[in-house]
Amino acid sequence: MSDTTQSRPVVPTAAPEDVNRRRLTRDERDEMLSRPIVAVFSSLAAGGWIHSVPVHFLYRDGEIRILCGTSSVKASNVDRTGRGTLCVEVTHGSERRYVTVEGAVRVERPARPDDVTALDQQYSRTDTADWTESDYTSEAMLVMRPTRWIAWSDWD
């Protein structure tokens, strides 16, 4: 028996505009990434699972900078894959804003003192104020150059 049905291409319809959601402007996105807020950094582990951890970070000159141990899981994953994501979210009343970035990441070993000092200042900390040159040898800086941006504001 032959098939007499004809298949027609399915034409996707546009999703209805959500009046409770809008894209953040570049300035809003950059301002949010400049705040001293906690982010979640994710990388792909050797076993194929996603490794996601809360981190403090610096955003400057279009790069995300994250302090980590030279042999941390984050650093090992980045060494192997060269990729990562970072997500931040803030809520004020009923408005939620979030930025997710993805891109190439490299590991700088050892961490530079000026980056570590800037990170301490960003988060009003003094953890590394008395570090000597030898303290930096066990620390690294993940440096992400975002290539994909997701930045939205939504509210109930």
C-alpha positions in Angstrom: 0.0 0.0 0.0 1.4 3.3 -1.0 1.5 6.4 1.2 -0.7 9.0 -0.3 -0.3 11.7 2.3 1.8 14.7 1.4 4.0 16.3 4.0 4.0 20.1 4.0 6.8 22.1 5.5 6.0 23.4 9.0 6.4 27.2 9.1 7.3 28.3 12.6 5.2 31.1 14.0 6.7 34.0 15.9 6.4 33.7 19.6 4.1 36.3 21.1 5.9 39.4 22.4 6.4 39.1 26.2 5.5 42.5 27.6 7.2 41.5 30.9 10.6 40.9 29.3 13.2 43.0 27.4 16.8 42.7 26.4 19.3 44.7 28.5 21.2 47.4 26.7 25.0 47.1 26.4 25.4 49.8 29.0 23.0 48.0 31.4 24.8 44.7 30.8 28.3 46.2 31.4 27.1 48.0 34.5 25.7 44.8 35.9 29.0 42.9 35.2 30.9 45.7 36.9 29.1 45.2 40.3 30.6 43.2 43.1 28.2 40.3 42.8 28.7 36.5 42.9 28.6 34.7 39.6 28.4 31.1 38.6 31.3 29.9 36.4 30.7 26.7 34.4 33.2 24.5 32.5 33.1 21.0 31.1 34.8 18.4 33.2 36.8 15.5 31.7 34.0 13.1 32.5 31.5 15.1 30.4 29.6 16.7 33.3 29.2 20.4 33.9 31.3 21.8 36.7 29.5 25.0 38.1 30.8 27.0 41.0 30.1 30.4 42.6 33.0 32.9 41.9 34.0 36.5 42.4 35.1 38.1 39.2 36.4 41.2 37.5 34.9 42.6 34.3 37.2 45.1 32.6 38.4 45.8 29.1 35.8 43.3 27.7 37.2 40.4 29.7 36.0 38.4 32.7 38.8 37.5 35.2 38.4 34.9 37.9 41.0 33.9 40.5 41.5 30.1 41.1 44.2 27.7 42.2 46.7 26.7 39.5 45.6 23.0 39.7 41.9 23.6 40.5 39.1 21.8 38.6 38.2 25.1 36.9 41.8 25.6 35.6 42.1 21.9 34.5 38.8 22.1 32.6 39.8 25.4 30.9 43.2 24.0 30.1 41.6 21.1 28.3 38.6 22.8 26.6 39.5 26.5 26.4 35.8 27.4 27.0 33.5 28.4 29.8 30.3 30.3 30.8 29.6 32.8 33.5 26.1 33.8 34.8 25.0 36.6 37.1 21.6 37.5 38.4 20.2 40.3 40.5 16.6 40.9 41.6 15.1 44.2 42.7 11.5 43.9 43.8 9.7 42.1 41.0 12.4 42.8 38.4 15.0 40.2 37.7 18.1 40.9 35.5 20.6 38.4 34.3 23.6 38.2 32.1 25.1 35.0 30.8 28.3 35.0 28.8 30.2 32.2 27.0 33.5 32.2 25.2 37.1 31.3 25.0 38.9 31.1 28.3 42.6 30.9 29.0 44.5 30.3 32.3 47.2 32.8 33.2 49.8 31.3 35.6 50.7 32.7 38.0 48.1 35.3 38.8 49.3 38.9 38.5 49.3 41.0 41.7 47.5 43.8 40.1 44.6 41.5 39.1 44.4 40.0 42.6 44.5 43.4 44.2 41.7 44.7 41.9 39.6 41.6 42.7 40.0 42.3 46.5 39.1 45.9 46.0 36.0 45.0 43.8 34.6 42.9 46.7 35.9 45.1 49.6 38.3 42.4 50.8 41.8 42.4 52.1 42.5 38.7 51.9 45.6 39.1 49.8 47.0 42.4 51.2 50.0 40.6 52.8 50.8 38.2 50.0 54.4 37.8 49.0 55.6 36.9 45.5 55.6 33.2 46.4 51.9 33.3 47.3 51.0 34.1 43.7 52.8 31.0 42.3 49.9 28.7 43.5 47.2 31.0 42.0 46.0 31.4 38.5 43.6 33.8 36.7 41.0 32.5 34.3 40.5 35.1 31.6 37.4 34.9 29.4 36.8 36.8 26.3 33.0 36.5 25.8 31.7 35.8 22.3 28.1 35.0 23.2 25.9 37.3 25.4 22.5 36.7 26.9 21.2 39.7 28.8 17.6 40.1 29.9 15.3 41.9 32.3 12.0 40.4 33.2 9.3 40.9 35.9 6.2 39.4 37.2 
